[in-house]
Amino acid sequence: MARIRIYTDESVNVAIAEGLKRRGLDVLSARDAGNLGLTDQEQMLFAEEEKATIFTHDTDFLRLAAKWPGEQKTHYGVIYCHQKDYSVGECVRRLKFLTTMLTSEDMINHIEFL
């Protein structure tokens, strides 16, 4: 069972991705991937190609993630958190914990709320 690879979209503070990297997680940010300015659909396609779970503050990803399985498309999951719910540090702690509880296989076509 593979560990979750996290892809943070551009709505997420890059400090979260950096904090997760320092804790040994496999993380890629939209900025680091050169994906700033892509549409949400393009971000989802990129994450799917990378077999990565998207971490986002953008509710549009929830709609896309819910719609894709009905269109015979697979995604590697979406983790959502409202931007004002948690600090950067708390997001890092909760995401790290989540990756100890779930695998990348668990996240296929799955939506998780932080």
Backbone as JSON Lines, residues from 0, in Angstrom:
{"i":0,"aa":"M","n":[0.83,-1.17,0.0],"ca":[0.0,0.0,0.0],"c":[0.88,1.25,0.0]}
{"i":1,"aa":"A","n":[0.65,2.09,-0.97],"ca":[1.47,3.28,-1.15],"c":[1.01,4.44,-0.28]}
{"i":2,"aa":"R","n":[1.96,5.23,0.15],"ca":[1.65,6.45,0.89],"c":[1.04,7.48,-0.04]}
{"i":3,"aa":"I","n":[0.25,8.34,0.52],"ca":[-0.39,9.4,-0.24],"c":[0.66,10.4,-0.7]}
{"i":4,"aa":"R","n":[0.61,10.74,-1.97],"ca":[1.4,11.84,-2.51],"c":[0.47,13.04,-2.59]}
{"i":5,"aa":"I","n":[0.89,14.16,-2.04],"ca":[0.03,15.33,-1.97],"c":[0.46,16.38,-2.99]}
{"i":6,"aa":"Y","n":[-0.54,16.91,-3.69],"ca":[-0.34,18.02,-4.63],"c":[-1.18,19.18,-4.13]}
{"i":7,"aa":"T","n":[-0.53,20.29,-3.79],"ca":[-1.26,21.45,-3.31],"c":[-1.55,22.38,-4.48]}
{"i":8,"aa":"D","n":[-2.81,22.78,-4.61],"ca":[-3.15,23.7,-5.69],"c":[-2.74,25.11,-5.29]}
{"i":9,"aa":"E","n":[-2.95,26.06,-6.2],"ca":[-2.46,27.41,-5.95],"c":[-3.23,28.17,-4.89]}
{"i":10,"aa":"S","n":[-4.35,27.64,-4.41],"ca":[-5.08,28.31,-3.33],"c":[-4.42,28.05,-1.97]}
{"i":11,"aa":"V","n":[-3.49,27.11,-1.93],"ca":[-2.87,26.69,-0.68],"c":[-1.53,27.41,-0.49]}
{"i":12,"aa":"N","n":[-1.31,27.92,0.7],"ca":[-0.05,28.57,1.05],"c":[1.1,27.58,0.85]}
{"i":13,"aa":"V","n":[2.13,27.99,0.12],"ca":[3.26,27.09,-0.16],"c":[3.98,26.67,1.11]}
{"i":14,"aa":"A","n":[3.78,27.41,2.21],"ca":[4.39,27.02,3.48],"c":[3.85,25.67,3.96]}
{"i":15,"aa":"I","n":[2.63,25.33,3.57],"ca":[2.08,24.02,3.94],"c":[2.84,22.92,3.22]}
{"i":16,"aa":"A","n":[3.06,23.09,1.92],"ca":[3.82,22.09,1.16],"c":[5.24,21.96,1.72]}
{"i":17,"aa":"E","n":[5.86,23.09,2.02],"ca":[7.23,23.06,2.55],"c":[7.28,22.36,3.91]}
{"i":18,"aa":"G","n":[6.3,22.64,4.76],"ca":[6.24,21.99,6.06],"c":[6.07,20.48,5.95]}
{"i":19,"aa":"L","n":[5.26,20.05,5.0],"ca":[5.06,18.61,4.79],"c":[6.32,17.95,4.25]}
{"i":20,"aa":"K","n":[7.0,18.64,3.34],"ca":[8.27,18.11,2.81],"c":[9.28,17.92,3.93]}
{"i":21,"aa":"R","n":[9.39,18.91,4.82],"ca":[10.34,18.82,5.94],"c":[10.01,17.65,6.86]}
{"i":22,"aa":"R","n":[8.78,17.21,6.82],"ca":[8.38,16.07,7.64],"c":[8.41,14.75,6.87]}
{"i":23,"aa":"G","n":[9.02,14.78,5.71],"ca":[9.26,13.55,4.97],"c":[8.15,13.1,4.05]}
{"i":24,"aa":"L","n":[7.15,13.94,3.81],"ca":[6.07,13.54,2.91],"c":[6.41,13.87,1.47]}
{"i":25,"aa":"D","n":[5.81,13.13,0.57],"ca":[5.98,13.35,-0.87],"c":[4.95,14.4,-1.28]}
{"i":26,"aa":"V","n":[5.42,15.62,-1.49],"ca":[4.53,16.76,-1.74],"c":[5.04,17.56,-2.93]}
{"i":27,"aa":"L","n":[4.1,18.03,-3.72],"ca":[4.4,18.88,-4.86],"c":[3.38,20.01,-4.86]}
{"i":28,"aa":"S","n":[3.87,21.24,-4.99],"ca":[2.93,22.38,-5.05],"c":[2.73,22.78,-6.5]}
{"i":29,"aa":"A","n":[1.6,23.44,-6.77],"ca":[1.33,23.95,-8.11],"c":[2.45,24.9,-8.55]}
{"i":30,"aa":"R","n":[2.95,25.68,-7.61],"ca":[4.05,26.6,-7.92],"c":[5.29,25.84,-8.36]}
{"i":31,"aa":"D","n":[5.68,24.82,-7.59],"ca":[6.88,24.04,-7.91],"c":[6.74,23.29,-9.23]}
{"i":32,"aa":"A","n":[5.51,22.89,-9.55],"ca":[5.26,22.15,-10.79],"c":[5.12,23.07,-12.0]}
{"i":33,"aa":"G","n":[5.13,24.38,-11.76],"ca":[4.94,25.34,-12.85],"c":[3.51,25.38,-13.35]}
{"i":34,"aa":"N","n":[2.56,25.09,-12.45],"ca":[1.16,24.98,-12.85],"c":[0.29,26.14,-12.4]}
{"i":35,"aa":"L","n":[0.89,27.24,-12.01],"ca":[0.08,28.4,-11.62],"c":[-0.71,28.89,-12.83]}
{"i":36,"aa":"G","n":[-1.98,29.18,-12.61],"ca":[-2.82,29.69,-13.69],"c":[-3.58,28.62,-14.46]}
{"i":37,"aa":"L","n":[-3.33,27.34,-14.17],"ca":[-4.1,26.28,-14.84],"c":[-5.53,26.29,-14.31]}
{"i":38,"aa":"T","n":[-6.45,25.81,-15.13],"ca":[-7.83,25.67,-14.67],"c":[-7.9,24.54,-13.64]}
{"i":39,"aa":"D","n":[-8.99,24.5,-12.91],"ca":[-9.18,23.42,-11.94],"c":[-9.17,22.06,-12.63]}
{"i":40,"aa":"Q","n":[-9.79,21.98,-13.79],"ca":[-9.81,20.73,-14.57],"c":[-8.38,20.31,-14.93]}
{"i":41,"aa":"E","n":[-7.57,21.26,-15.36],"ca":[-6.18,20.97,-15.72],"c":[-5.38,20.56,-14.49]}
{"i":42,"aa":"Q","n":[-5.67,21.18,-13.35],"ca":[-5.0,20.79,-12.11],"c":[-5.35,19.35,-11.73]}
{"i":43,"aa":"M","n":[-6.63,19.0,-11.89],"ca":[-7.06,17.63,-11.6],"c":[-6.38,16.63,-12.53]}
{"i":44,"aa":"L","n":[-6.29,16.97,-13.8],"ca":[-5.64,16.08,-14.76],"c":[-4.17,15.9,-14.41]}
{"i":45,"aa":"F","n":[-3.5,16.99,-14.03],"ca":[-2.1,16.9,-13.64],"c":[-1.94,15.99,-12.43]}
{"i":46,"aa":"A","n":[-2.77,16.19,-11.41],"ca":[-2.7,15.37,-10.2],"c":[-2.97,13.91,-10.52]}
{"i":47,"aa":"E","n":[-3.9,13.66,-11.41],"ca":[-4.2,12.27,-11.81],"c":[-3.0,11.64,-12.48]}
{"i":48,"aa":"E","n":[-2.34,12.38,-13.37],"ca":[-1.13,11.86,-14.03],"c":[-0.03,11.56,-13.01]}
{"i":49,"aa":"E","n":[0.06,12.39,-11.98],"ca":[1.08,12.23,-10.94],"c":[0.66,11.24,-9.85]}
{"i":50,"aa":"K","n":[-0.56,10.73,-9.95],"ca":[-1.13,9.85,-8.92],"c":[-1.05,10.51,-7.55]}
{"i":51,"aa":"A","n":[-1.45,11.79,-7.53],"ca":[-1.37,12.59,-6.31],"c":[-2.76,13.02,-5.86]}
{"i":52,"aa":"T","n":[-2.91,13.14,-4.57],"ca":[-4.12,13.65,-3.96],"c":[-4.01,15.17,-3.87]}
{"i":53,"aa":"I","n":[-5.04,15.87,-4.3],"ca":[-5.02,17.33,-4.24],"c":[-5.44,17.8,-2.86]}
{"i":54,"aa":"F","n":[-4.65,18.69,-2.29],"ca":[-5.07,19.41,-1.09],"c":[-5.41,20.82,-1.52]}
{"i":55,"aa":"T","n":[-6.62,21.27,-1.16],"ca":[-7.12,22.55,-1.65],"c":[-8.01,23.25,-0.64]}
{"i":56,"aa":"H","n":[-8.16,24.56,-0.85],"ca":[-9.14,25.37,-0.13],"c":[-10.28,25.77,-1.08]}
{"i":57,"aa":"D","n":[-10.25,25.29,-2.3],"ca":[-11.17,25.68,-3.37],"c":[-12.3,24.66,-3.5]}
{"i":58,"aa":"T","n":[-13.54,25.09,-3.23],"ca":[-14.68,24.17,-3.29],"c":[-14.98,23.65,-4.69]}
{"i":59,"aa":"D","n":[-14.47,24.32,-5.72],"ca":[-14.7,23.84,-7.09],"c":[-14.13,22.43,-7.27]}
{"i":60,"aa":"F","n":[-13.06,22.1,-6.55],"ca":[-12.48,20.77,-6.66],"c":[-13.41,19.7,-6.09]}
{"i":61,"aa":"L","n":[-14.22,20.08,-5.13],"ca":[-15.18,19.12,-4.57],"c":[-16.2,18.73,-5.63]}
{"i":62,"aa":"R","n":[-16.67,19.69,-6.39],"ca":[-17.62,19.4,-7.47],"c":[-16.99,18.51,-8.54]}
{"i":63,"aa":"L","n":[-15.76,18.87,-8.94],"ca":[-15.06,18.06,-9.95],"c":[-14.85,16.63,-9.47]}
{"i":64,"aa":"A","n":[-14.38,16.51,-8.24],"ca":[-14.09,15.18,-7.69],"c":[-15.34,14.32,-7.58]}
{"i":65,"aa":"A","n":[-16.46,14.94,-7.25],"ca":[-17.72,14.19,-7.15],"c":[-18.24,13.79,-8.52]}
{"i":66,"aa":"K","n":[-17.95,14.6,-9.53],"ca":[-18.46,14.39,-10.89],"c":[-17.64,13.36,-11.69]}
{"i":67,"aa":"W","n":[-16.35,13.33,-11.48],"ca":[-15.48,12.5,-12.33],"c":[-15.84,11.0,-12.36]}
{"i":68,"aa":"P","n":[-16.08,10.34,-11.25],"ca":[-16.4,8.91,-11.33],"c":[-17.59,8.62,-12.23]}
{"i":69,"aa":"G","n":[-18.61,9.48,-12.23],"ca":[-19.77,9.31,-13.09],"c":[-19.44,9.47,-14.56]}
{"i":70,"aa":"E","n":[-18.32,10.12,-14.85],"ca":[-17.86,10.3,-16.23],"c":[-16.78,9.27,-16.59]}
{"i":71,"aa":"Q","n":[-16.68,8.24,-15.77],"ca":[-15.69,7.17,-15.97],"c":[-14.25,7.69,-15.89]}
{"i":72,"aa":"K","n":[-14.04,8.72,-15.08],"ca":[-12.7,9.27,-14.85],"c":[-12.29,8.93,-13.43]}
{"i":73,"aa":"T","n":[-11.0,8.72,-13.25],"ca":[-10.46,8.41,-11.94],"c":[-9.59,9.55,-11.46]}
{"i":74,"aa":"H","n":[-9.72,9.87,-10.19],"ca":[-8.79,10.82,-9.57],"c":[-8.24,10.18,-8.3]}
{"i":75,"aa":"Y","n":[-7.16,10.74,-7.82],"ca":[-6.49,10.18,-6.65],"c":[-6.86,10.91,-5.37]}
{"i":76,"aa":"G","n":[-8.03,11.5,-5.37],"ca":[-8.59,12.07,-4.18],"c":[-8.39,13.56,-4.03]}
{"i":77,"aa":"V","n":[-9.27,14.13,-3.23],"ca":[-9.21,15.54,-2.88],"c":[-9.35,15.65,-1.37]}
{"i":78,"aa":"I","n":[-8.45,16.41,-0.78],"ca":[-8.55,16.75,0.63],"c":[-8.88,18.24,0.67]}
{"i":79,"aa":"Y","n":[-9.98,18.56,1.34],"ca":[-10.45,19.95,1.37],"c":[-10.43,20.48,2.8]}
{"i":80,"aa":"C","n":[-10.08,21.74,2.89],"ca":[-10.13,22.47,4.15],"c":[-10.43,23.92,3.83]}
{"i":81,"aa":"H","n":[-11.41,24.51,4.5],"ca":[-11.66,25.93,4.32],"c":[-10.43,26.69,4.79]}
{"i":82,"aa":"Q","n":[-10.06,27.7,4.06],"ca":[-8.82,28.44,4.3],"c":[-8.74,29.03,5.71]}
{"i":83,"aa":"K","n":[-9.88,29.36,6.3],"ca":[-9.87,30.0,7.62],"c":[-10.04,29.01,8.77]}
{"i":84,"aa":"D","n":[-10.21,27.72,8.45],"ca":[-10.43,26.74,9.52],"c":[-9.19,26.47,10.36]}
{"i":85,"aa":"Y","n":[-8.03,26.38,9.73],"ca":[-6.82,25.99,10.44],"c":[-5.63,26.85,10.01]}
{"i":86,"aa":"S","n":[-4.69,26.99,10.92],"ca":[-3.44,27.68,10.62],"c":[-2.58,26.8,9.71]}
{"i":87,"aa":"V","n":[-1.51,27.37,9.19],"ca":[-0.57,26.59,8.37],"c":[-0.06,25.4,9.17]}
{"i":88,"aa":"G","n":[0.38,25.65,10.39],"ca":[0.91,24.56,11.23],"c":[-0.1,23.47,11.49]}
{"i":89,"aa":"E","n":[-1.35,23.86,11.76],"ca":[-2.39,22.87,12.01],"c":[-2.71,22.07,10.75]}
{"i":90,"aa":"C","n":[-2.71,22.71,9.59],"ca":[-2.9,21.97,8.33],"c":[-1.79,20.94,8.15]}
{"i":91,"aa":"V","n":[-0.56,21.35,8.41],"ca":[0.57,20.42,8.26],"c":[0.39,19.24,9.21]}
{"i":92,"aa":"R","n":[0.08,19.49,10.47],"ca":[-0.1,18.4,11.44],"c":[-1.22,17.45,11.02]}
{"i":93,"aa":"R","n":[-2.36,18.02,10.61],"ca":[-3.5,17.18,10.24],"c":[-3.24,16.39,8.95]}
{"i":94,"aa":"L","n":[-2.59,17.01,7.98],"ca":[-2.27,16.29,6.74],"c":[-1.27,15.17,7.02]}
{"i":95,"aa":"K","n":[-0.27,15.43,7.83],"ca":[0.7,14.39,8.16],"c":[0.0,13.22,8.83]}
{"i":96,"aa":"F","n":[-0.89,13.52,9.78],"ca":[-1.65,12.47,10.45],"c":[-2.5,11.69,9.45]}
{"i":97,"aa":"L","n":[-3.17,12.4,8.57],"ca":[-4.03,11.76,7.57],"c":[-3.24,10.77,6.71]}
{"i":98,"aa":"T","n":[-2.01,11.13,6.37],"ca":[-1.2,10.23,5.54],"c":[-0.75,8.98,6.28]}
{"i":99,"aa":"T","n":[-0.85,8.99,7.6],"ca":[-0.54,7.78,8.35],"c":[-1.75,6.86,8.45]}
{"i":100,"aa":"M","n":[-2.94,7.43,8.23],"ca":[-4.18,6.66,8.37],"c":[-4.72,6.11,7.05]}
{"i":101,"aa":"L","n":[-4.45,6.83,5.95],"ca":[-4.99,6.45,4.65],"c":[-3.85,6.21,3.65]}
{"i":102,"aa":"T","n":[-4.11,5.36,2.68],"ca":[-3.13,5.09,1.62],"c":[-3.6,5.76,0.33]}
{"i":103,"aa":"S","n":[-2.73,5.76,-0.65],"ca":[-3.13,6.33,-1.94],"c":[-4.28,5.54,-2.55]}
{"i":104,"aa":"E","n":[-4.33,4.25,-2.28],"ca":[-5.44,3.43,-2.78],"c":[-6.76,3.83,-2.11]}
{"i":105,"aa":"D","n":[-6.7,4.17,-0.82],"ca":[-7.9,4.62,-0.11],"c":[-8.45,5.9,-0.7]}
{"i":106,"aa":"M","n":[-7.57,6.72,-1.27],"ca":[-7.96,8.04,-1.75],"c":[-8.52,8.04,-3.17]}
{"i":107,"aa":"I","n":[-8.45,6.93,-3.88],"ca":[-8.96,6.89,-5.25],"c":[-10.45,7.23,-5.25]}
{"i":108,"aa":"N","n":[-10.8,8.29,-6.02],"ca":[-12.16,8.79,-6.14],"c":[-12.81,9.12,-4.79]}
{"i":109,"aa":"H","n":[-11.98,9.56,-3.86],"ca":[-12.44,9.84,-2.49],"c":[-12.25,11.33,-2.18]}
{"i":110,"aa":"I","n":[-13.17,11.87,-1.41],"ca":[-13.06,13.25,-0.91],"c":[-12.95,13.17,0.59]}
{"i":111,"aa":"E","n":[-11.95,13.85,1.12],"ca":[-11.7,13.87,2.57],"c":[-11.73,15.33,3.03]}
{"i":112,"aa":"F","n":[-12.37,15.56,4.16],"ca":[-12.41,16.9,4.75],"c":[-11.45,16.94,5.92]}
{"i":113,"aa":"L","n":[-10.54,17.91,5.88],"ca":[-9.52,18.0,6.92],"c":[-10.18,18.51,8.2]}
